Amino acid sequence: MELLNAIESRRTVRKFTDEAVSAEVLDKIMYTATQVPSWKNTRTPRFTVITDKALINKIADEAVFGMAHNSGIIKGAPVLVIQSAIKELAGFDPDKTPTTKYGDSYTFFDAGLAAQNISLAACEQGLGSVIMGIIDYDKIAQFISLPADEEIIVAIAMGHPESTPSSPKKYSVSEIVRYI
Ligand SMILES: Cc1cc2nc3c(=O)[nH]c(=O)nc-3n(C[C@H](O)[C@H](O)[C@H](O)COP(=O)(O)O)c2cc1C
């Protein structure tokens, strides 16, 4: 699939079939997260790929702040990627002082780049995915024994799409770009 085609056809998919995703396909998708640019090449994004249905269901039941919408998505997903990041590296000087006024925002900035690669690669592999921010980070950190120097950023559910939604409204170039 051409990159521009993938960028245009990628949709947030929230319903998946029961079909498992092969380890080979998961490896291909996760490889793309290693190829992202990052603040001073700090490479802080980390991932826990969960295919254990019991753990996926536990997260759906206990770690979404009671949000039925996200709980339903997670329960129906054959794969749940918990995206985390090493803390206090991206955006910081070696002595841990924030380099700019944006502090640790670059940890999240770099995580976003990786999440987009994963979303596009999933699309290219014929899978659907949804990035989820409303998750109980602390509980999930416990469930997956997250290393203490990491923090959870988002979860990404993925699988074979049951159906692909049509595009929600997007801005035109002229609405978001100023050429000077
Ligand atoms: C940081 C982030 C957090 C999101 N959190 C959720 C979420 O918790 N639940 C959900 O259903 N969708 C979530 N989404 C998906 C957005 O709602 C979706 O990207 C948006 O509606 C645009 O649709 P599209 O991805 O198909 O273009 C999130 C997306 C991003 C980038």
Ligand as a Chemical Component Dictionary entry (heavy atoms), coordinates in Angstrom:
data_LIG
# 
_chem_comp.id                   LIG 
_chem_comp.type                 NON-POLYMER 
_chem_comp.pdbx_formal_charge   0 
_chem_comp.three_letter_code    LIG 
# 
loop_
_chem_comp_atom.comp_id 
_chem_comp_atom.atom_id 
_chem_comp_atom.alt_atom_id 
_chem_comp_atom.type_symbol 
_chem_comp_atom.charge 
_chem_comp_atom.model_Cartn_x 
_chem_comp_atom.model_Cartn_y 
_chem_comp_atom.model_Cartn_z 
_chem_comp_atom.pdbx_ordinal 
LIG C1  C1  C 0 -4.530  10.514 21.799 1  
LIG C2  C2  C 0 -5.807  9.882  21.312 2  
LIG C3  C3  C 0 -6.700  9.352  22.225 3  
LIG C4  C4  C 0 -7.879  8.731  21.786 4  
LIG N1  N1  N 0 -8.698  8.131  22.711 5  
LIG C5  C5  C 0 -9.780  7.447  22.280 6  
LIG C6  C6  C 0 -10.573 6.714  23.221 7  
LIG O1  O1  O 0 -10.288 6.697  24.428 8  
LIG N2  N2  N 0 -11.651 6.029  22.735 9  
LIG C7  C7  C 0 -11.969 6.023  21.392 10 
LIG O2  O2  O 0 -12.967 5.376  21.020 11 
LIG N3  N3  N 0 -11.234 6.704  20.484 12 
LIG C8  C8  C 0 -10.143 7.399  20.887 13 
LIG N4  N4  N 0 -9.354  8.055  19.969 14 
LIG C9  C9  C 0 -9.692  7.979  18.516 15 
LIG C10 C10 C 0 -10.259 9.315  17.990 16 
LIG O3  O3  O 0 -11.573 9.487  18.481 17 
LIG C11 C11 C 0 -10.221 9.279  16.443 18 
LIG O4  O4  O 0 -8.878  9.296  16.022 19 
LIG C12 C12 C 0 -10.944 10.489 15.849 20 
LIG O5  O5  O 0 -12.324 10.406 16.083 21 
LIG C13 C13 C 0 -10.716 10.623 14.330 22 
LIG O6  O6  O 0 -11.088 9.461  13.629 23 
LIG P1  P1  P 0 -10.049 8.742  12.628 24 
LIG O7  O7  O 0 -8.923  8.207  13.475 25 
LIG O8  O8  O 0 -10.818 7.636  11.954 26 
LIG O9  O9  O 0 -9.567  9.761  11.650 27 
LIG C14 C14 C 0 -8.185  8.688  20.391 28 
LIG C15 C15 C 0 -7.278  9.230  19.472 29 
LIG C16 C16 C 0 -6.106  9.807  19.911 30 
LIG C17 C17 C 0 -5.120  10.344 18.893 31 
# 
loop_
_chem_comp_bond.comp_id 
_chem_comp_bond.atom_id_1 
_chem_comp_bond.atom_id_2 
_chem_comp_bond.value_order 
_chem_comp_bond.pdbx_ordinal 
LIG C1  C2  SING 1  
LIG C2  C3  SING 2  
LIG C2  C16 DOUB 3  
LIG C3  C4  DOUB 4  
LIG C4  N1  SING 5  
LIG C4  C14 SING 6  
LIG N1  C5  DOUB 7  
LIG C5  C6  SING 8  
LIG C5  C8  SING 9  
LIG C6  O1  DOUB 10 
LIG C6  N2  SING 11 
LIG N2  C7  SING 12 
LIG C7  O2  DOUB 13 
LIG C7  N3  SING 14 
LIG N3  C8  DOUB 15 
LIG C8  N4  SING 16 
LIG N4  C9  SING 17 
LIG N4  C14 SING 18 
LIG C9  C10 SING 19 
LIG C10 O3  SING 20 
LIG C10 C11 SING 21 
LIG C11 O4  SING 22 
LIG C11 C12 SING 23 
LIG C12 O5  SING 24 
LIG C12 C13 SING 25 
LIG C13 O6  SING 26 
LIG O6  P1  SING 27 
LIG P1  O7  DOUB 28 
LIG P1  O8  SING 29 
LIG P1  O9  SING 30 
LIG C14 C15 DOUB 31 
LIG C15 C16 SING 32 
LIG C16 C17 SING 33 
# 
